Amino acid sequence: MESIKLILKIGYGPSSSHTMGPVEALRLFLRDFPDVVSLKVTLFGSLAATGKGHLTKEALKKAFNSDLEIIEKPDVYMPLHPNALKFEGFDRIGNFVAEKVYYSVGGGIVKTEDDFYKKNDVYPSSTMEEVLDWCESNGRSLWEFVEINEGIEIWDYLKEIWKVMEDSISRGLKNEGVLPGELHLPRKAWSYYIKAINSKNINYTKGKIFSYALAVAEENAAGGLIVTAPTCGSSGVVPAVLFFLKEEYNLPEEKILRALATAGLIGALVRENASISGAEVGCQGEIGVACAMAAAAATQILGGTIFQIEYAAEMGIEHHLGLTCDPVLGYVQIPCIERNAVAAVRALECAVYALLSDGRHMISFDSVLKTMMETGKDLPSAYKETARGGLALHWRDKKKK
């Protein structure tokens, strides 16, 4: 299994697969073919279908400040992944230099056909069952499992991750106004925050978590700097839960970093055995996984055993099974922003539920990953980041009336 660094990555929104991925593909292409001065880029499948709302063209044009032609083929799906793009490069006098196809597989990660099945494994284990067996046999926690395999340098990496998460909450609470795009969606984070801190009991708790998740999700929608956890579209869930718990319990940084390590491990297990790509499995692979990551992190902070942590993570995905990815007009705004807020609260509820149990349950984390992947494959393409079904379709119907 590969590093948690592939799950927790710093980048600009609004989409890890549609903006971060294509820009990374462009960087790789220009690195391999430095003589290229003009480009023809063909976007396939989901990249073409929702590229406008996800700012794919803008990101590529900003990254390549030269002659650039972009072609969209939303009905053409390349064989290895729904998010594909092809670069055709030309030199200064117009001679063809090279062409190459890249796949944006989620979380800002890019692969070519040659390395699609190659991995740089960091962990000896590839399933949750194997991880739990090792931890139980050695008397270790999940975060210790991460440290032993990643090395102590992982803590410096996670410090930077946490700083960006905190900064995105701070900026999101400060910034107000309308988000970019045709939806003219107003930011809500500050409004939710100020109402929450003037409330009591459940409205105070849930309201603050809502506001933190909204803050990050709105920053992402505006193209701000965030952390994929596991994606841009689901980037608000983990920081919202951790920031809330840090405030409530006055937690030292090391507790947060250890929780982040566990959250990253959950995301890495999903990436290994299923998918974090909305274009491949729907939003269950984004918001569902983010909920699982946050639930695991919260359970650890609140004193849960490794088995209670596994239970909380399993619930986070189980109760998002079948969740569609149907962004209105292709923007990472509706229903994406709201989903971050709701999933953050659900993550804490999963943690509490697991903590009240002895950690034993019928459906394992490994089993729910198999189910999620099978469910994702069965979802029609209209519900996998193409903006051709679900809420996106009915929004168009409404606009026509």
TORTORZA-10057 format. One record per residue (C-alpha): z, x, y. Coordinates in pm, whole numbers, plus 50000, padded with zeros to 5 digits. Layout:
ZXY;...
# end
This chain:
500005000050000;499105012550347;501305019850648;503064993250855;501365010051153;498254990151061;500244958051110;502144966751428;499544980251672;499464981852050;496384967352215;494944943252468;494414906252393;493234880752342;492054887951986;492684916751750;489684907551537;487304897151816;488144921752096;490204950751959;488104952851641;484644953351801;485744978852060;487125001051785;483844997251594;481975007751907;484185038451941;483525048351581;479765043351616;479545064451932;481715091151773;479325093651478;476175091151691;476875108152027;473185108152130;473195070152165;472815058552527;471645022752472;472744997052219;471724964752055;474724947151904;474404917751666;477464895851613;477624876251289;479664846551165;482984840751335;482464869251581;479424850951715;480844815851688;483964822251896;482994854252072;482784837152410;486324823752408;487674855552252;485944877052519;484034897652264;481064903752492;483224912852788;485244937352581;482124954752449;480474956452790;483624970652944;483904996852669;480205006452686;479235009953049;475535014152983;472474995652851;473804969352609;472074939452446;474174914752248;472694890251996;474704862251836;474084848651486;476954824451412;475284809751104;474714843250935;477584856650727;477574892250602;478764897350243;482124914850284;483874895950566;483184867450814;483754890751112;480804914551110;478764932551374;475804955951361;475084983951607;471574996951663;471545027851882;468775044052087;468545077052274;467595083852637;463865079152583;464255048252367;463925063752024;465905047651744;468915068851644;470905048951388;472275015251284;475525006251114;477424974751015;481164971651074;483664945550962;486604935351179;489084925650907;492034914751121;494764931251324;492244953151507;491314971151184;487654980051130;485864990050811;482344999350710;480764989850380;481335025150250;485085024650310;485724987350263;487644992649942;489145026350031;492815028250125;495215054250253;498275044350053;501675053350194;503785032549959;503945035549579;504614998249548;502094970749614;504054938649545;507314924149667;508624923849311;508124961349286;509754967149624;512804945949536;513174962849197;513194997049364;515654986549633;518014970549381;517875000249145;518575025049424;521015004349627;518695005649927;517634980950194;514064971950285;514144992250605;515305022550409;512345017750175;510125019550482;511825050650619;511655069350289;507915062950252;506775064650615;509065093550716;511615094850995;508825096251253;508345059051198;511315053051428;509605069051727;506565047751654;508655015951636;510465024951959;507135023852137;506234991451961;509494975152071;509074986952430;505654970452453;507054938652296;509894937152550;507524944552837;505164916852730;508044891852736;509134903853079;505614901653223;504994868153058;508114853053213;507234867353552;503574857153564;502654821453648;499454802853728;496414793553520;495124813153222;491504825253236;488774803853085;487304769053095;490434751552966;492374758653289;495564759953087;498704765853299;501294791353191;504564775553075;506864804252976;508904805553299;509284767953313;510624767052956;512934796353022;514554782653338;515064748553175;516534764852864;519144785853041;520304754953228;520684735752902;523224736052621;523294738152242;519974732452066;517904730052384;519314763352500;518644781252171;515224767452094;514174766852457;514804804152503;512924812752183;510064790252292;509924807352631;509824842452486;507064833652240;505094815952513;505484846152741;503844869752492;501194845052375;500214837752735;500024874652817;497764878852515;495544849952625;495214866852964;494114899552804;497444917052856;498974945552657;500744932852345;501574942651987;499694927951694;502314912451466;500234908951260;497464898351502;496964892451873;496814854751823;500234855151655;501784882751866;504524861352021;506524851951712;508234884451608;509194896651959;510524862352055;512914860751759;514074896951792;514544894852168;516594863152132;518814878351865;519224910352068;520504890252363;522724867052163;524444894351962;524114923452207;522364943251935;521814980751962;518214992751951;518535007251601;519184972451458;516004959551621;513954988951498;515204984351143;514314947551163;510844957051289;510444980350990;511214951650755;508884928350944;506124954250920;506714957850547;506254920350501;502984921750695;501784951750494;502454933350169;500394903950294;497554926550400;497654943450058;497614911649852;496084884850073;494794885350434;495884884750797;492434874350919;492024839351064;488294841550996;489024847650630;492004825150547;492694804250857;495784805251074;498094806650773;497184843450766;498144848151129;500904824251241;502114819550883;502454857050832;504034862051174;506614835551084;507334853350756;507704886950932;510074872651192;512064853150932;512584884750726;513614904851032;516074878151145;517604874750798;518224912150786;519834912551130;522084883451032;523384901550724;521124888350451;520584905150116;517174918250013;516734886649806;517594863750096;515154883350312;512424878150051;513284841050038;513034837050416;509684854950423;508354833650140;509314801750325;507634814050641;504294814750463;504844785850221;505354760950500;502234772150681;499934770050377;496594754650465;497034759450841;493594759050999;492224782151267;490394758551503;490664772451858;489424748852126;486304763352291;487044795352100;489874805752333;493114820052194;494994792752380;494924758452215;496584755051965;497394792251941;499944795852221;501984765552118;501904776651755;503584809351848;506484790552002;506924766251715;506584793451449;509204815051621;511784787351598;510734780051242;511224816651153;514854815051262;515284782751067;513874799650756;516374827750805;519314803950834;518154783850534;517874815450323;521274828150441;522934795750333;521524801249983;522284827849725;518714840549753;517494824449432;514454801649451;511494789949244;508444802649435;508294840349482;506804858349782;504114873349558;503204838749427;502894823749772;500534851949874;498234843749584;498364807249686;497624815350049;494564835949958;493214809249724;493834782449986;492064803450248;489004807450030;488884769849975;489014761850347;485574753350490;484254778050746;484694751351015;488444757450990;488324795350993;487914807251353;484504792451418;485594764651659;483384740351468;486014717851316;489484703551360;490934703851709;487964723151846;485554696251727;487554666751857;488044684052189;484254685552224;484024648852131;486564640552400;484664660352662;481454641552582;482994607652657;
# end
